[in-house]
Amino acid sequence: MTYFAKKFDQAGKPSKRLRSIQHAPHGAEAAALIKGIGLLPLCLSLSIFSSTLFALEPCRIEVVEKGSGWPVPLVELRTTHQVRLITDNAGVVAFDLPELMGRETWFDVIGHGYERAKDGFGSRGVRLTPEPGRRSRWK
């Protein structure tokens, strides 16, 4: 590393010339530099792969027809904070919202040709407590 230091004259005032000082890290400075460089790749790899390391397995929600048990595609499940989940052709939604995992959640159920009975407040939907890796089946 190169540092530039000011020269001082006899009266203690800085002179106009700068001198270059070559400085090699010693002891604790060298250890800190090596430790910092060794820690950097670890921090980068953890930040890149943290989403896969700490990801929760989604809750599988299946929507099926009550009489026949056939899957119902294109049914919209909407949370109270307006997150929309739409079933695929197999009637399945992969629910992976970490802020709602393990909490009782209300879903408005909106489907063309299919409807739920109204509850006491006049809303059509269901309550579910999604858990990671759990399967839930609605008819």
C-alpha positions as CSV (number, residue, x, y, z in Angstrom):
1,M,0.0,0.0,0.0
2,T,1.2,3.5,-0.7
3,Y,0.4,6.4,1.6
4,F,1.2,10.0,1.0
5,A,2.3,12.0,4.1
6,K,2.9,15.7,4.4
7,K,6.4,16.9,5.5
8,F,6.6,19.5,8.2
9,D,9.2,22.2,8.4
10,Q,11.0,23.4,11.6
11,A,8.1,25.7,12.6
12,G,5.5,22.8,12.4
13,K,3.9,24.1,9.3
14,P,3.2,21.6,6.4
15,S,5.5,22.0,3.5
16,K,4.3,21.9,-0.1
17,R,6.0,18.6,-1.0
18,L,4.4,15.3,-0.4
19,R,6.5,12.2,0.2
20,S,5.5,8.6,-0.6
21,I,5.8,6.0,2.1
22,Q,5.7,2.3,1.2
23,H,3.9,0.4,3.9
24,A,3.5,-3.3,4.1
25,P,0.8,-4.6,6.5
26,H,2.3,-6.3,9.6
27,G,0.9,-8.5,12.3
28,A,-2.7,-7.7,13.2
29,E,-3.2,-5.7,10.0
30,A,-2.1,-8.6,7.8
31,A,-4.3,-11.1,9.8
32,A,-7.3,-8.7,9.5
33,L,-6.7,-8.3,5.7
34,I,-6.5,-12.1,5.2
35,K,-9.5,-12.8,7.4
36,G,-11.5,-10.1,5.5
37,I,-10.6,-11.6,2.1
38,G,-11.4,-15.1,3.3
39,L,-14.8,-14.0,4.8
40,L,-15.8,-12.3,1.6
41,P,-16.4,-15.4,-0.6
42,L,-18.3,-17.0,2.3
43,C,-20.6,-14.0,2.7
44,L,-21.2,-13.8,-1.0
45,S,-22.1,-17.5,-1.4
46,L,-24.4,-17.3,1.6
47,S,-26.2,-14.3,0.2
48,I,-26.6,-15.8,-3.2
49,F,-27.8,-19.2,-2.0
50,S,-29.7,-18.2,1.1
51,S,-33.0,-18.3,-0.6
52,T,-32.5,-21.9,-1.5
53,L,-30.9,-22.9,1.8
54,F,-33.6,-21.4,4.0
55,A,-36.6,-21.7,1.6
56,L,-39.8,-23.3,3.1
57,E,-41.5,-26.0,1.2
58,P,-44.7,-24.6,-0.2
59,C,-48.2,-25.7,1.1
60,R,-50.1,-27.5,-1.6
61,I,-53.7,-26.4,-2.0
62,E,-55.9,-28.5,-4.1
63,V,-59.4,-27.3,-5.3
64,V,-61.7,-30.2,-6.4
65,E,-65.3,-30.5,-7.4
66,K,-67.5,-31.6,-4.5
67,G,-69.5,-34.3,-6.3
68,S,-67.0,-35.9,-8.7
69,G,-63.6,-35.1,-7.1
70,W,-62.3,-33.6,-10.4
71,P,-59.7,-30.8,-10.2
72,V,-61.1,-27.3,-10.9
73,P,-58.7,-25.1,-12.9
74,L,-58.6,-21.3,-13.0
75,V,-60.1,-20.8,-9.5
76,E,-58.8,-17.6,-7.9
77,L,-57.9,-17.7,-4.2
78,R,-57.4,-14.1,-2.9
79,T,-56.0,-13.2,0.5
80,T,-57.2,-10.3,2.6
81,H,-54.1,-8.3,1.5
82,Q,-55.0,-9.0,-2.2
83,V,-52.5,-11.7,-3.1
84,R,-54.0,-13.6,-6.0
85,L,-53.3,-17.3,-6.4
86,I,-54.8,-19.1,-9.4
87,T,-55.1,-22.9,-9.7
88,D,-53.4,-24.7,-12.6
89,N,-55.0,-27.4,-14.8
90,A,-54.7,-29.9,-11.9
91,G,-56.5,-27.6,-9.6
92,V,-53.4,-27.0,-7.5
93,V,-51.8,-23.8,-6.0
94,A,-48.4,-23.8,-4.5
95,F,-48.8,-21.4,-1.5
96,D,-45.3,-20.1,-0.4
97,L,-45.9,-16.8,1.3
98,P,-43.7,-16.9,4.4
99,E,-45.6,-14.1,6.1
100,L,-48.8,-16.2,6.2
101,M,-47.3,-19.7,6.9
102,G,-48.6,-21.0,10.2
103,R,-51.3,-18.3,10.4
104,E,-55.0,-18.7,9.9
105,T,-55.7,-17.0,6.6
106,W,-58.9,-16.1,4.8
107,F,-59.1,-16.8,1.1
108,D,-61.9,-15.4,-1.1
109,V,-62.7,-18.1,-3.7
110,I,-63.6,-16.8,-7.1
111,G,-64.3,-19.3,-9.9
112,H,-66.5,-19.2,-13.0
113,G,-69.3,-21.7,-12.6
114,Y,-68.3,-22.6,-9.1
115,E,-69.0,-20.8,-5.8
116,R,-68.8,-21.3,-2.1
117,A,-71.7,-20.8,0.3
118,K,-71.7,-17.3,1.9
119,D,-70.6,-17.1,5.5
120,G,-72.2,-14.9,8.3
121,F,-70.6,-11.8,6.8
122,G,-71.7,-12.5,3.3
123,S,-68.2,-13.4,2.0
124,R,-67.6,-16.5,-0.1
125,G,-64.4,-18.2,0.9
126,V,-62.5,-20.5,3.2
127,R,-60.1,-20.2,6.2
128,L,-56.9,-22.2,6.2
129,T,-53.8,-22.4,8.2
130,P,-51.1,-23.1,5.6
131,E,-48.1,-25.1,6.9
132,P,-44.9,-25.9,5.0
133,G,-45.1,-29.2,3.1
134,R,-48.8,-29.7,4.0
135,R,-51.5,-30.7,1.6
136,S,-54.9,-29.1,1.8
137,R,-57.9,-30.2,-0.3
138,W,-61.0,-28.0,-0.7
139,K,-64.3,-29.2,-2.2
